[in-house]
Amino acid sequence: MPTRLNSALPFDQQAKFSAICTRDQISDHKLQFGQPVHETHPHLLKAGEITPGISALEYAQRRSKLASRLPRNAVAIIAASDIKYRSGAVFYEFHQDSNFFYLTGFNEPEAVAVIGRTADENDHTFHLYLRPKDPKAEQWEGARSGLQAAGDIFNADETGDINQISALLSPIVSSASEIYTDVPVNRSAASTFARFFSSAPTKAEGFAKTLGSSKIQPLKPVINEVRAIKSDAEISNMRKAGQSSGRAYTEAMRRSWALENDMASFLEYQFKVQGCETSAYVPVIAGGKNALSIHYCRNDDRLIDDQMVLVDAGGQYGNYITDITRTFPISSAFTIPQRDLYNAILSIQRTCISLCRANATLSLDKLHEIAEQKLADNLKSLGFDMSGTALSTLFPHHLGHYIGLDVHDTPGYSRKVPLRAGQCVTIEP
């Protein structure tokens, strides 16, 4: 029986948000997209959702919020991530650019979103340029969503072939009052190593030629303000990731381990078994002195009884992450010194978590100062010599950071501003 795709936006919101075009009757076996949609993956997505837990309406509201922060007739240009190759035709797992994903929900490479504020301050435009359907390419790479889906599924007002991006962008750029983008327009941001060994023109240079304008403004400060406060749906996704990851940790703590790599493999498996899509980042499984390296991720050493193991890992759900760090005894029982030190750190963590509320009017930097003072006091009471640079030696990292679609979310967003309701942070003394 043929299936008629349903509008991803509620009926009463369709006109307001330039929603779904009328669809032709499409047979079930022809429903092929580059990512799950409700019609093909009802076990993953509810009706009206573009990605797990996030509706088409919420994506439209995000674009509207961004546009409202732009000057009139200005546009924001956001590029999707590109495929990265390990060697030859062997590619790394694709991970979408977080700002692009936040605004579109589109999870394919080689795409560009253009969001513009119109003269009407209550309206905005959304253009999505992407790869067209290509049966030959899709035989190797899997389905692409194609141009029609840009409007039908992702609610773009206009779409076009990404291979014609220069011609598509030129009239938009020339008529815009200002252009907000973080797409690099040269290779100066690349490492010295990368610049030295690269002589071929890059896609960024092609973009710079298309812009050819002094009207460019950084997008990051604007999009960070929009992303900083999480919606109820975002928090729900992060809670799911956290609960699933917590259960995985509990399962790992119940077992005996001889190798760091064994525990790492088990946790990555458990994240998926418990409901996450994948790991949020490369896990740290650091036994004994390996825990002194903050981002130790070789995970190739033995785990020795009577030592502690530090685990920094987490799962991802709907592209939203969790970041959990826990330290526990490899032999399942604390020695007395280990217990005393553990309790000293735990008390600091609990105190700082209790202060993570809007009415406390504290910033992450201020919470860090509180953690430093309490750490110095607690360690001194245990007999540590806390003179000189001892505190910075023992506590070289920051107490916490923002989390969301990224492990270190909204990069560049100040840790000096007081925390607000809806922000999500880690507390890791």
Disulfide bonds with the S-S distance in Angstrom:
none
